[in-house]
Amino acid sequence: MIFPLEIAQRLNLAFLAIVALWRVALAIHYFRVGCGITITRSFVALLTPISIIILARVSSGRAGYVMDLMGGVRKATSTVRDSSDSVIAALAFLSVPIAFIGILSYVTVLASNVKSND
């Protein structure tokens, strides 16, 4: 083995985070260039569904399992489990205001479209 199991698991989770951030950046770039919407609306359009998915995972209690599965965590060690739980808690904490802002902005856009059609 090149690395001990705990370090390899942490590296795997780190690369998973890098790939996830790259995908978010590409999606926002596509929204801006391909769809022609502003960067603020791009963030809202992308982060609202992501936040709702995170909230659903956390509320179902399966978020730790998903992180372990995606991160390649096979052996139950306290340090890797604790770090993944803290990442999940931070994501859940950040997801609540993002989801609220996204839903509020969506309702605002719908209300303005209804007013302009009248």
Secondary structure, DSSP 8 states (H G I E B T S, - for coil): --S-HHHHHHHHHHHHHHHHHHHHHHHHHHHHHTS---HHHHHHHHHHHHHHHHHHHHHHT-HHHHHHHHHT--S--HHHHHHHHHHHHHHHHHHHHHHHHHHHHHHHHHHHHHHHH-
